[in-house]
Amino acid sequence: MAENDVLLVFVKHPQPGAAKTRLIPALGPENAAALYQVLAEEEIRRTQPRGDEYRRLFFFAPDEARDEVASWLPGERLLPQLGNDLGERMVAAFAAAFASGARRAAIIGTDVPWVSRELVLEAFAAVDRHDVVLGPAQDGGYYLMALSRHRPGLFGGIAWGTPGVLAATAERAGAFGLTVHLLELLRDIDTIEDLRAEWHRLRPLLEKRKDLLVALESALGG
C-alpha cells in the first residue's frame, strides 16, 4: 500500500551562522539562514503527498532545536537526526523507516527546491525495478536515495561533502551486486555559483521576501 512508502526529510533549524555556511561570506549569516528556510519550505511544499501516496517523517538537527523546528513545521512528525556524520544519520533514518513497517523509503535533504512529489513517486516506482535509486546533484553528491530494504553497507567509507559522493555510493552498490537507477540531474544551492546558476528559478520564490531578494541581488552584482 502507498501509505507504507515513507519519505524521510532531513531539515536543519535555520539558525544564523549554522545554516548555508558556505554562503555566509557572500550573504552574511542572517541572509544565508533565511535563504535556507525559503529553499526548505519550497521543497517541503512541493513534496507534500496527495492522499495516502506516502507519508513523511522529518529528521531535524540540532537536537536542542526541537521546539523551534516544531514551531516552524507544526503538525509534522519530528525525529532527531542520530549519528556523528551524514552517513550514520541516514543509516539511522532508514533503519527507523523500515522498522516502522515501510515497504519503500526515500531520503531527501532540503537544499534542492526543485524536488517534487512527482519525482518522489518516480523514485518509489523505480525502486521496484532497481535496488538503489539516486538523484544525482550537480556537485557530485545526490539529493535523493530510495531503497526497498535497509542497506547500511552503502554508507560506509564515503567522504561526505566531497564531489565524489555519488560515484563512491554507486561503486559501493556495485560491489554488493546491487543495481542503481539515476533520476534527473538537479543542482542544490550551496554556493554563490549555485545561486547565480539557478537565479531565474529562485527569484520567484523570494517575491514575498523583498529584503532577502534585495540582499541576494546585491550579492550577485545585480
N, CA, C and O of each residue as an XYZ file, in Angstrom:
888
protein
N       0.838     -1.198      0.000
C       0.000      0.000      0.000
C       0.875      1.250      0.000
O       1.983      1.245      0.535
N       0.358      2.329     -0.611
C       1.150      3.549     -0.718
C       1.500      4.129      0.646
O       2.556      4.740      0.813
N       0.604      3.935      1.636
C       0.899      4.518      2.943
C       2.107      3.861      3.602
O       2.623      4.365      4.600
N       2.555      2.745      3.052
C       3.766      2.108      3.554
C       5.023      2.648      2.876
O       6.125      2.183      3.164
N       4.872      3.612      1.990
C       6.014      4.319      1.435
C       6.295      5.536      2.323
O       5.375      6.250      2.721
N       7.554      5.756      2.619
C       7.923      6.813      3.556
C       8.984      7.717      2.939
O       9.998      7.237      2.433
N       8.748      9.016      2.984
C       9.740      9.998      2.574
C      10.375     10.569      3.835
O       9.691     11.127      4.693
N      11.683     10.424      3.934
C      12.448     10.910      5.076
C      13.055     12.257      4.684
O      13.840     12.343      3.739
N      12.689     13.293      5.410
C      13.109     14.652      5.061
C      14.076     15.154      6.130
O      13.708     15.277      7.299
N      15.310     15.443      5.728
C      16.296     15.997      6.643
C      16.186     17.516      6.638
O      16.311     18.155      5.593
N      15.950     18.087      7.815
C      15.850     19.537      7.946
C      16.802     20.022      9.023
O      17.148     19.291      9.951
N      17.210     21.255      8.881
C      18.085     21.901      9.852
C      17.385     23.153     10.364
O      16.740     23.874      9.602
N      17.517     23.398     11.640
C      16.980     24.642     12.173
C      17.680     25.807     11.463
O      18.909     25.867     11.456
N      16.917     26.735     10.864
C      17.532     27.844     10.121
C      18.136     28.897     11.042
O      17.699     30.048     11.070
N      19.126     28.487     11.776
C      19.790     29.366     12.744
C      20.919     30.136     12.067
O      21.806     29.517     11.480
N      20.915     31.462     12.130
C      22.008     32.220     11.528
C      23.372     31.765     12.050
O      23.579     31.629     13.256
N      24.279     31.538     11.130
C      25.605     31.066     11.481
C      25.768     29.572     11.373
O      26.891     29.069     11.344
N      24.633     28.833     11.311
C      24.692     27.374     11.246
C      24.058     26.817      9.980
O      24.187     25.624      9.705
N      23.386     27.644      9.214
C      22.707     27.193      8.002
C      23.353     27.840      6.780
O      23.665     29.031      6.785
N      23.550     27.033      5.725
C      24.136     27.510      4.473
C      25.458     28.250      4.737
O      25.652     29.388      4.309
N      26.348     27.572      5.449
C      27.577     28.221      5.905
C      28.489     28.636      4.751
O      29.229     29.611      4.874
N      28.446     27.912      3.635
C      29.308     28.290      2.513
C      28.844     29.572      1.825
O      29.591     30.182      1.060
N      27.597     29.976      2.106
C      27.092     31.230      1.547
C      27.268     32.409      2.494
O      27.017     33.552      2.112
N      27.695     32.145      3.718
C      27.832     33.228      4.695
C      28.810     34.309      4.237
O      28.512     35.489      4.421
N      29.970     33.970      3.645
C      30.867     35.052      3.214
C      30.229     36.015      2.226
O      30.545     37.205      2.231
N      29.336     35.519      1.379
C      28.699     36.369      0.374
C      27.426     37.034      0.882
O      27.114     38.162      0.500
N      26.687     36.330      1.746
C      25.361     36.817      2.136
C      25.271     37.307      3.566
O      24.383     38.092      3.898
N      26.190     36.849      4.427
C      26.059     37.098      5.854
C      25.238     36.001      6.500
O      24.456     35.340      5.817
N      25.395     35.789      7.805
C      24.722     34.659      8.459
C      23.204     34.733      8.448
O      22.543     33.709      8.281
N      22.640     35.916      8.622
C      21.178     36.027      8.677
C      20.550     35.739      7.315
O      19.569     35.001      7.229
N      21.104     36.313      6.264
C      20.537     36.093      4.935
C      20.766     34.662      4.458
O      19.909     34.095      3.780
N      21.907     34.074      4.801
C      22.149     32.677      4.426
C      21.125     31.761      5.088
O      20.597     30.849      4.452
N      20.849     32.005      6.364
C      19.853     31.194      7.072
C      18.451     31.427      6.510
O      17.675     30.482      6.365
N      18.129     32.671      6.197
C      16.815     32.980      5.624
C      16.646     32.311      4.271
O      15.566     31.814      3.953
N      17.708     32.294      3.471
C      17.636     31.608      2.181
C      17.402     30.128      2.373
O      16.577     29.540      1.673
N      18.116     29.504      3.316
C      17.886     28.075      3.572
C      16.424     27.826      3.921
O      15.828     26.862      3.440
N      15.846     28.682      4.749
C      14.449     28.485      5.137
C      13.534     28.555      3.921
O      12.603     27.757      3.806
N      13.782     29.491      3.017
C      12.982     29.587      1.792
C      13.122     28.324      0.950
O      12.126     27.784      0.469
N      14.355     27.851      0.771
C      14.595     26.641     -0.017
C      13.887     25.441      0.610
O      13.216     24.674     -0.080
N      14.045     25.291      1.920
C      13.443     24.146      2.612
C      11.923     24.180      2.508
O      11.295     23.158      2.229
N      11.333     25.346      2.730
C       9.872     25.440      2.700
C       9.331     25.136      1.303
O       8.266     24.533      1.173
N      10.049     25.545      0.264
C       9.592     25.248     -1.095
C       9.669     23.755     -1.371
O       8.755     23.185     -1.966
N      10.746     23.122     -0.946
C      10.868     21.678     -1.171
C       9.825     20.909     -0.362
O       9.255     19.930     -0.844
N       9.582     21.351      0.854
C       8.553     20.714      1.681
C       7.181     20.878      1.025
O       6.378     19.945      1.013
N       6.918     22.058      0.484
C       5.636     22.291     -0.203
C       5.502     21.384     -1.423
O       4.461     20.762     -1.636
N       6.568     21.317     -2.220
C       6.498     20.542     -3.459
C       6.403     19.037     -3.225
O       5.863     18.312     -4.060
N       6.919     18.569     -2.106
C       6.894     17.121     -1.849
C       5.723     16.702     -0.963
O       5.669     15.559     -0.509
N       4.786     17.616     -0.713
C       3.593     17.263      0.056
C       2.811     16.185     -0.692
O       2.394     16.410     -1.828
N       2.602     15.008     -0.071
C       1.862     13.954     -0.782
C       0.382     14.276     -0.886
O      -0.166     15.035     -0.087
N      -0.244     13.687     -1.878
C      -1.693     13.787     -2.031
C      -2.323     12.506     -1.511
O      -1.965     11.406     -1.932
N      -3.248     12.659     -0.608
C      -3.898     11.482     -0.044
C      -2.894     10.602      0.669
O      -2.071     11.072      1.454
N      -2.981      9.305      0.377
C      -2.099      8.353      1.060
C      -0.966      7.881      0.146
O      -0.514      6.742      0.254
N      -0.507      8.764     -0.760
C       0.569      8.388     -1.676
C       1.811      7.925     -0.919
O       2.432      6.927     -1.283
N       2.161      8.644      0.117
C       3.251      8.269      1.008
C       3.138      9.138      2.250
O       2.390     10.115      2.267
N       3.875      8.782      3.276
C       3.916      9.618      4.476
C       5.316     10.192      4.637
O       6.287      9.665      4.094
N       5.399     11.278      5.390
C       6.689     11.938      5.573
C       7.092     11.915      7.045
O       6.263     12.095      7.937
N       8.365     11.693      7.273
C       8.983     11.838      8.580
C      10.078     12.893      8.451
O      10.876     12.852      7.515
N      10.116     13.826      9.382
C      11.102     14.900      9.351
C      12.174     14.633     10.410
O      11.881     14.536     11.601
N      13.402     14.518      9.955
C      14.536     14.313     10.852
C      15.270     15.643     10.978
O      15.785     16.171      9.993
N      15.314     16.178     12.187
C      15.817     17.530     12.391
C      17.174     17.532     13.091
O      17.568     16.563     13.739
N      17.866     18.643     12.937
C      19.113     18.917     13.637
C      19.187     20.426     13.870
O      18.655     21.205     13.080
N      19.847     20.837     14.954
C      20.429     20.027     16.019
C      19.371     19.586     17.028
O      18.232     20.052     17.004
N      19.777     18.673     17.917
C      18.825     18.104     18.883
C      18.128     19.176     19.717
O      16.933     19.082     19.997
N      18.897     20.201     20.112
C      18.350     21.192     21.039
C      17.353     22.140     20.380
O      16.756     22.979     21.054
N      17.171     22.012     19.074
C      16.262     22.916     18.362
C      14.878     22.296     18.143
O      14.118     22.785     17.308
N      14.542     21.249     18.862
C      13.254     20.590     18.643
C      12.093     21.569     18.725
O      11.229     21.570     17.848
N      12.055     22.401     19.760
C      10.921     23.311     19.936
C      10.838     24.302     18.781
O       9.748     24.595     18.289
N      11.984     24.819     18.347
C      11.987     25.780     17.242
C      11.538     25.134     15.943
O      10.788     25.734     15.173
N      11.999     23.903     15.696
C      11.606     23.194     14.474
C      10.115     22.833     14.532
O       9.413     22.918     13.524
N       9.641     22.433     15.706
C       8.219     22.107     15.853
C       7.349     23.333     15.598
O       6.262     23.218     15.032
N       7.821     24.501     16.013
C       7.082     25.741     15.753
C       7.118     26.085     14.267
O       6.137     26.585     13.718
N       8.244     25.817     13.623
C       8.411     26.092     12.189
C       7.572     25.142     11.342
O       6.979     25.554     10.344
N       7.522     23.858     11.743
C       6.829     22.829     10.958
C       5.728     22.188     11.803
O       5.818     21.007     12.140
N       4.704     22.943     12.141
C       3.664     22.414     13.035
C       2.917     21.234     12.418
O       2.594     21.227     11.230
N       2.660     20.255     13.249
C       1.881     19.109     12.812
C       2.673     18.011     12.135
O       2.122     16.950     11.840
N       3.959     18.240     11.879
C       4.762     17.217     11.220
C       5.368     16.269     12.256
O       5.595     16.645     13.406
N       5.624     15.033     11.825
C       6.262     14.046     12.696
C       7.767     14.313     12.714
O       8.444     14.183     11.694
N       8.280     14.689     13.888
C       9.676     15.090     14.014
C      10.471     14.052     14.791
O      10.038     13.567     15.837
N      11.636     13.722     14.261
C      12.562     12.814     14.918
C      13.955     13.425     14.834
O      14.284     14.060     13.833
N      14.782     13.247     15.864
C      16.129     13.809     15.799
C      17.024     13.015     14.854
O      16.866     11.802     14.719
N      17.952     13.690     14.209
C      18.972     13.008     13.433
C      19.974     12.394     14.408
O      20.454     13.066     15.321
N      20.284     11.121     14.210
C      21.175     10.392     15.112
C      22.416      9.948     14.354
O      22.312      9.330     13.294
N      23.593     10.261     14.896
C      24.829      9.831     14.253
C      25.851     10.941     14.203
O      25.523     12.117     14.362
N      27.094     10.555     13.981
C      28.196     11.504     14.009
C      28.476     12.158     12.660
O      29.076     13.231     12.606
N      28.049     11.525     11.576
C      28.228     12.123     10.259
C      26.981     11.857      9.429
O      26.053     11.191      9.889
N      26.960     12.377      8.212
C      25.763     12.252      7.379
C      25.424     10.796      7.111
O      24.252     10.419      7.122
N      26.440      9.974      6.869
C      26.191      8.566      6.604
C      25.506      7.882      7.768
O      24.530      7.157      7.575
N      26.005      8.103      8.975
C      25.389      7.489     10.156
C      23.971      7.991     10.356
O      23.091      7.232     10.763
N      23.747      9.263     10.074
C      22.397      9.813     10.251
C      21.416      9.215      9.246
O      20.258      8.965      9.581
N      21.877      8.985      8.010
C      20.999      8.364      7.014
C      20.743      6.895      7.352
O      19.623      6.408      7.195
N      21.763      6.195      7.809
C      21.573      4.802      8.230
C      20.499      4.737      9.312
O      19.600      3.898      9.249
N      20.593      5.620     10.303
C      19.623      5.609     11.400
C      18.218      5.942     10.907
O      17.242      5.351     11.369
N      18.111      6.887      9.972
C      16.794      7.271      9.459
C      16.166      6.140      8.660
O      14.986      5.841      8.841
N      16.940      5.502      7.775
C      16.404      4.368      7.029
C      16.021      3.233      7.979
O      14.994      2.583      7.783
N      16.831      2.994      8.994
C      16.513      1.937      9.963
C      15.183      2.222     10.649
O      14.366      1.320     10.835
N      14.968      3.488     11.025
C      13.705      3.852     11.678
C      12.529      3.657     10.735
O      11.465      3.204     11.157
N      12.710      3.995      9.456
C      11.621      3.864      8.490
C      11.237      2.401      8.292
O      10.058      2.051      8.346
N      12.225      1.557      8.065
C      11.907      0.149      7.808
C      11.432     -0.556      9.075
O      10.630     -1.487      9.001
N      11.919     -0.122     10.231
C      11.424     -0.693     11.489
C       9.961     -0.334     11.722
O       9.241     -1.059     12.409
N       9.521      0.794     11.147
C       8.129      1.228     11.323
C       7.188      0.582     10.311
O       5.994      0.882     10.288
N       7.731     -0.310      9.471
C       6.886     -1.028      8.524
C       6.914     -0.506      7.108
O       6.084     -0.900      6.290
N       7.856      0.378      6.798
C       7.932      0.903      5.437
C       8.233     -0.210      4.437
O       9.045     -1.095      4.706
N       7.577     -0.157      3.290
C       7.883     -1.071      2.186
C       8.958     -0.472      1.296
O       9.836     -1.180      0.802
N       8.883      0.836      1.096
C       9.883      1.575      0.335
C      10.141      2.879      1.080
O       9.225      3.461      1.660
N      11.393      3.337      1.062
C      11.729      4.581      1.749
C      12.671      5.393      0.872
O      13.547      4.847      0.202
N      12.475      6.697      0.891
C      13.361      7.617      0.184
C      13.773      8.711      1.146
O      13.015      9.096      2.037
N      14.980      9.205      0.956
C      15.503     10.253      1.829
C      15.907     11.449      0.979
O      16.484     11.291     -0.097
N      15.598     12.647      1.470
C      15.986     13.878      0.787
C      16.516     14.865      1.818
O      16.162     14.802      2.995
N      17.373     15.780      1.359
C      17.724     16.931      2.162
C      16.768     18.058      1.829
O      15.722     17.836      1.219
N      17.128     19.268      2.230
C      16.252     20.415      1.949
C      17.065     21.553      1.342
O      16.938     22.712      1.735
N      17.906     21.187      0.370
C      18.737     22.150     -0.343
C      18.369     22.257     -1.818
O      18.944     23.070     -2.542
N      17.418     21.445     -2.269
C      17.081     21.386     -3.695
C      15.579     21.634     -3.844
O      14.793     20.688     -3.814
N      15.177     22.894     -4.004
C      13.743     23.184     -4.007
C      13.006     22.643     -5.219
O      11.783     22.761     -5.298
N      13.729     22.051     -6.169
C      13.089     21.504     -7.368
C      12.639     20.060     -7.169
O      11.982     19.495     -8.045
N      12.981     19.454     -6.034
C      12.499     18.097     -5.761
C      10.992     18.175     -5.519
O      10.525     18.982     -4.715
N      10.244     17.336     -6.215
C       8.788     17.433     -6.201
C       8.148     16.103     -5.809
O       8.794     15.056     -5.770
N       6.876     16.193     -5.526
C       6.091     14.992     -5.268
C       6.187     14.020     -6.436
O       6.310     12.814     -6.224
N       6.134     14.521     -7.653
C       6.209     13.649     -8.832
C       7.545     12.924     -8.890
O       7.600     11.752     -9.263
N       8.616     13.609     -8.526
C       9.935     12.986     -8.533
C      10.047     11.920     -7.444
O      10.665     10.876     -7.654
N       9.456     12.182     -6.290
C       9.432     11.186     -5.214
C       8.675      9.937     -5.663
O       9.131      8.818     -5.431
N       7.529     10.125     -6.298
C       6.758      8.979     -6.787
C       7.530      8.208     -7.854
O       7.457      6.981     -7.916
N       8.267      8.931     -8.692
C       9.108      8.275     -9.700
C      10.178      7.413     -9.022
O      10.466      6.302     -9.466
N      10.758      7.940     -7.946
C      11.779      7.183     -7.221
C      11.196      5.929     -6.600
O      11.807      4.862     -6.666
N      10.018      6.044     -5.995
C       9.395      4.869     -5.393
C       9.080      3.807     -6.456
O       9.270      2.615     -6.217
N       8.607      4.233     -7.609
C       8.315      3.274     -8.678
C       9.599      2.611     -9.171
O       9.616      1.408     -9.433
N      10.670      3.386     -9.297
C      11.924      2.848     -9.822
C      12.559      1.845     -8.879
O      13.250      0.925     -9.316
N      12.325      2.022     -7.571
C      12.971      1.112     -6.622
C      12.308     -0.262     -6.614
O      12.801     -1.184     -5.964
N      11.195     -0.406     -7.330
C      10.631     -1.749     -7.539
C      11.419     -2.517     -8.588
O      11.359     -3.746     -8.637
N      12.159     -1.796     -9.429
C      12.900     -2.431    -10.522
C      14.408     -2.416    -10.300
O      15.145     -3.141    -10.968
N      14.861     -1.594     -9.369
C      16.287     -1.451     -9.091
C      16.507     -1.481     -7.585
O      15.602     -1.173     -6.810
N      17.713     -1.854     -7.179
C      17.999     -1.961     -5.746
C      18.194     -0.599     -5.091
O      17.802     -0.385     -3.944
N      18.799      0.310     -5.830
C      19.116      1.641     -5.293
C      18.719      2.686     -6.329
O      19.061      2.561     -7.505
N      18.006      3.705     -5.896
C      17.657      4.828     -6.764
C      18.316      6.074     -6.193
O      18.177      6.369     -5.006
N      19.037      6.805     -7.043
C      19.746      8.010     -6.620
C      19.354      9.187     -7.494
O      19.189      9.051     -8.706
N      19.208     10.337     -6.867
C      19.003     11.586     -7.595
C      20.318     12.341     -7.630
O      20.709     12.916     -6.615
N      21.013     12.363     -8.752
C      22.338     12.988     -8.805
C      22.266     14.505     -8.704
O      21.418     15.148     -9.323
N      23.172     15.059     -7.913
C      23.273     16.511     -7.768
C      24.446     17.030     -8.592
O      25.414     16.312     -8.844
N      24.341     18.274     -9.001
C      25.352     18.891     -9.853
C      26.738     18.891     -9.207
O      27.748     18.887     -9.911
N      26.792     18.896     -7.867
C      28.073     18.982     -7.162
C      28.741     17.636     -6.938
O      29.770     17.561     -6.266
N      28.167     16.560     -7.496
C      28.762     15.247     -7.351
C      28.192     14.424     -6.209
O      28.615     13.290     -5.985
N      27.249     14.983     -5.498
C      26.545     14.233     -4.460
C      25.210     13.745     -4.977
O      25.027     13.587     -6.184
N      24.277     13.506     -4.075
C      22.926     13.143     -4.502
C      21.912     13.805     -3.585
O      22.149     13.996     -2.392
N      20.772     14.149     -4.181
C      19.723     14.839     -3.439
C      18.641     13.894     -2.955
O      17.789     14.289     -2.159
N      18.658     12.648     -3.421
C      17.648     11.663     -3.032
C      18.253     10.281     -3.127
O      19.029      9.989     -4.037
N      17.892      9.431     -2.181
C      18.171      8.000     -2.283
C      16.906      7.248     -1.903
O      16.262      7.580     -0.908
N      16.547      6.243     -2.682
C      15.396      5.408     -2.377
C      15.832      3.946     -2.311
O      16.655      3.491     -3.105
N      15.263      3.223     -1.347
C      15.577      1.818     -1.133
C      14.294      1.062     -0.811
O      13.320      1.644     -0.334
N      14.308     -0.238     -1.078
C      13.180     -1.086     -0.685
C      13.550     -1.990      0.479
O      12.725     -2.775      0.947
N      14.781     -1.883      0.946
C      15.199     -2.573      2.174
C      16.396     -1.832      2.739
O      17.093     -1.111      2.026
N      16.621     -2.019      4.020
C      17.714     -1.300      4.673
C      19.053     -1.874      4.206
O      19.284     -3.081      4.269
N      19.924     -0.987      3.739
C      21.238     -1.419      3.230
C      22.324     -0.528      3.839
O      22.875      0.329      3.148
N      22.638     -0.720      5.123
C      23.607      0.161      5.789
C      25.002      0.115      5.177
O      25.770      1.064      5.338
N      25.349     -0.974      4.474
C      26.663     -1.072      3.867
C      26.930     -0.030      2.802
O      28.084      0.225      2.458
N      25.868      0.581      2.273
C      26.048      1.594      1.232
C      26.706      2.865      1.753
O      27.228      3.659      0.970
N      26.687      3.063      3.058
C      27.081      4.358      3.616
C      28.469      4.357      4.238
O      28.936      5.394      4.709
N      29.122      3.227      4.244
C      30.448      3.157      4.849
C      31.539      3.627      3.907
O      31.456      3.413      2.697
N      32.563      4.267      4.458
C      33.720      4.651      3.669
C      33.474      5.743      2.648
O      34.221      5.851      1.676
N      32.446      6.556      2.844
C      32.132      7.647      1.911
C      32.680      8.958      2.490
O      32.469      9.265      3.663
N      33.373      9.713      1.663
C      33.876     11.026      2.082
C      32.761     12.049      1.885
O      32.672     12.687      0.836
N      31.920     12.199      2.892
C      30.744     13.065      2.780
C      31.160     14.513      2.557
O      32.160     14.980      3.105
N      30.380     15.211      1.748
C      30.646     16.608      1.470
C      31.687     16.845      0.396
O      32.154     17.969      0.215
N      32.055     15.787     -0.320
C      33.031     15.917     -1.404
C      32.353     15.647     -2.745
O      31.245     15.111     -2.770
N      32.992     16.005     -3.858
C      32.388     15.790     -5.179
C      32.290     14.321     -5.595
O      31.725     14.014     -6.645
N      32.836     13.411     -4.782
C      32.821     12.006     -5.169
C      31.767     11.164     -4.503
O      31.804      9.938     -4.609
N      30.823     11.785     -3.818
C      29.839     11.021     -3.031
C      28.971     10.121     -3.910
O      28.799      8.940     -3.608
N      28.430     10.665     -4.985
C      27.568      9.861     -5.859
C      28.347      8.688     -6.453
O      27.884      7.549     -6.410
N      29.517      8.965     -7.003
C      30.313      7.912     -7.637
C      30.712      6.844     -6.631
O      30.666      5.652     -6.936
N      31.102      7.266     -5.434
C      31.507      6.303     -4.415
C      30.333      5.439     -3.971
O      30.495      4.245     -3.722
N      29.154      6.043     -3.871
C      27.959      5.294     -3.470
C      27.582      4.282     -4.551
O      27.258      3.135     -4.241
N      27.624      4.700     -5.817
C      27.329      3.775     -6.913
C      28.350      2.638     -6.954
O      28.005      1.492     -7.241
N      29.609      2.969     -6.665
C      30.652      1.941     -6.654
C      30.411      0.928     -5.538
O      30.577     -0.275     -5.738
N      30.022      1.418     -4.369
C      29.722      0.504     -3.266
C      28.518     -0.374     -3.607
O      28.511     -1.567     -3.308
N      27.506      0.219     -4.231
C      26.343     -0.572     -4.643
C      26.769     -1.672     -5.597
O      26.325     -2.813     -5.465
N      27.630     -1.342     -6.562
C      28.117     -2.354     -7.498
C      28.891     -3.444     -6.811
O      28.794     -4.612     -7.189
N      29.673     -3.076     -5.787
C      30.449     -4.078     -5.058
C      29.548     -5.069     -4.335
O      29.934     -6.217     -4.115
N      28.355     -4.631     -3.967
C      27.381     -5.510     -3.318
C      26.486     -6.222     -4.337
O      25.591     -6.975     -3.954
N      26.721     -5.990     -5.619
C      25.914     -6.612     -6.655
C      24.543     -5.980     -6.811
O      23.609     -6.636     -7.272
N      24.411     -4.716     -6.434
C      23.122     -4.027     -6.483
C      23.007     -3.194     -7.755
O      23.992     -2.622     -8.222
N      21.815     -3.130     -8.306
C      21.567     -2.294     -9.470
C      21.214     -0.882     -9.029
O      20.572     -0.689     -7.997
N      21.642      0.115     -9.823
C      21.441      1.525     -9.496
C      20.691      2.204    -10.628
O      21.008      2.011    -11.802
N      19.694      2.999    -10.267
C      18.950      3.805    -11.241
C      19.124      5.271    -10.873
O      18.993      5.638     -9.705
N      19.420      6.114    -11.864
C      19.601      7.539    -11.629
C      18.394      8.340    -12.101
O      17.871      8.115    -13.193
N      17.966      9.267    -11.276
C      16.918     10.217    -11.633
C      17.552     11.391    -12.371
O      18.737     11.352    -12.700
N      16.766     12.436    -12.631
C      17.299     13.594    -13.336
C      18.327     14.332    -12.492
O      18.273     14.311    -11.262
N      19.255     14.979    -13.164
C      20.291     15.773    -12.516
C      19.710     17.109    -12.058
O      19.069     17.812    -12.839
N      19.937     17.458    -10.781
C      19.478     18.729    -10.232
C      20.616     19.409     -9.487
O      21.602     18.771     -9.117
N      20.471     20.689     -9.277
C      21.502     21.451     -8.572
C      20.996     21.841     -7.190
O      19.920     22.425     -7.058
N      21.774     21.518     -6.163
C      21.439     22.053     -4.848
C      22.077     23.435     -4.707
O      22.964     23.803     -5.478
N      21.624     24.176     -3.733
C      22.047     25.573     -3.596
C      22.966     25.679     -2.385
O      22.505     25.815     -1.252
N      24.269     25.616     -2.639
C      25.254     25.666     -1.563
C      26.238     26.816     -1.700
O      26.809     27.262     -0.705
N      26.444     27.300     -2.916
C      27.467     28.311     -3.163
C      26.877     29.479     -3.939
O      25.759     29.404     -4.448
N      27.645     30.558     -4.022
C      27.185     31.718     -4.794
C      27.066     31.345     -6.270
O      26.224     31.894     -6.979
N      27.898     30.423     -6.735
C      27.794     29.964     -8.127
C      26.480     29.224     -8.354
O      25.844     29.393     -9.395
N      26.071     28.406     -7.385
C      24.775     27.730     -7.484
C      23.642     28.747     -7.529
O      22.701     28.624     -8.314
N      23.755     29.742     -6.680
C      22.732     30.790     -6.613
C      22.611     31.501     -7.959
O      21.509     31.749     -8.446
N      23.750     31.820     -8.545
C      23.756     32.513     -9.834
C      23.170     31.628    -10.940
O      22.396     32.094    -11.776
N      23.551     30.340    -10.932
C      23.098     29.422    -11.987
C      21.589     29.189    -11.935
O      20.962     28.973    -12.972
N      21.007     29.231    -10.746
C      19.577     28.927    -10.592
C      18.738     30.167    -10.327
O      17.565     30.056     -9.970
N      19.325     31.342    -10.497
C      18.641     32.570    -10.097
C      17.306     32.752    -10.807
O      16.346     33.233    -10.206
N      17.236     32.370    -12.082
C      15.990     32.551    -12.826
C      14.849     31.752    -12.211
O      13.684     32.124    -12.348
N      15.180     30.654    -11.535
C      14.135     29.857    -10.872
C      13.978     30.239     -9.405
O      12.896     30.096     -8.836
N      15.047     30.723     -8.798
C      14.988     31.078     -7.384
C      14.270     32.411     -7.143
O      13.551     32.574     -6.157
N      14.478     33.348     -8.053
C      13.949     34.692     -7.817
C      12.450     34.703     -7.526
O      12.029     35.410     -6.611
N      11.613     33.945     -8.270
C      10.179     33.963     -7.970
C       9.835     33.473     -6.567
O       8.785     33.825     -6.031
N      10.717     32.659     -5.962
C      10.448     32.155     -4.614
C      10.639     33.231     -3.558
O      10.236     33.061     -2.408
N      11.255     34.339     -3.952
C      11.615     35.380     -2.991
C      10.709     36.602     -3.071
O      10.984     37.616     -2.432
N       9.636     36.518     -3.846
C       8.777     37.680     -4.045
C       8.173     38.190     -2.742
O       7.901     39.383     -2.608
N       7.962     37.296     -1.786
C       7.382     37.712     -0.506
C       8.453     38.078      0.514
O       8.139     38.445      1.646
N       9.714     37.979      0.114
C      10.837     38.316      0.999
C      11.690     39.376      0.320
O      12.832     39.117     -0.058
N      11.137     40.556      0.169
C      11.804     41.610     -0.596
C      13.171     41.961     -0.012
O      14.112     42.243     -0.755
N      13.281     41.942      1.322
C      14.566     42.260      1.942
C      15.627     41.245      1.544
O      16.763     41.607      1.236
N      15.248     39.978      1.553
C      16.181     38.927      1.169
C      16.483     38.997     -0.323
O      17.624     38.798     -0.740
N      15.466     39.277     -1.121
C      15.655     39.404     -2.570
C      16.672     40.498     -2.888
O      17.564     40.305     -3.715
N      16.534     41.625     -2.236
C      17.460     42.734     -2.472
C      18.876     42.348     -2.059
O      19.838     42.670     -2.756
N      19.004     41.656     -0.925
C      20.326     41.242     -0.448
C      20.990     40.259     -1.413
O      22.191     40.344     -1.673
N      20.196     39.329     -1.938
C      20.757     38.339     -2.846
C      21.130     38.990     -4.188
O      22.170     38.677     -4.768
N      20.285     39.883     -4.662
C      20.620     40.570     -5.909
C      21.898     41.387     -5.760
O      22.707     41.461     -6.685
N      22.072     41.990     -4.607
C      23.289     42.757     -4.347
C      24.513     41.834     -4.333
O      25.557     42.172     -4.890
N      24.377     40.673     -3.696
C      25.491     39.715     -3.629
C      25.852     39.185     -5.020
O      27.010     38.882     -5.307
N      24.838     39.084     -5.867
C      25.075     38.597     -7.231
C      25.540     39.692     -8.181
O      25.848     39.431     -9.344
N      25.586     40.912     -7.677
C      26.026     42.023     -8.503
C      24.956     42.564     -9.401
O      25.234     43.230    -10.399
N      23.671     42.261     -9.027
C      22.550     42.699     -9.869
C      21.964     44.017     -9.424
O      21.016     44.509    -10.038
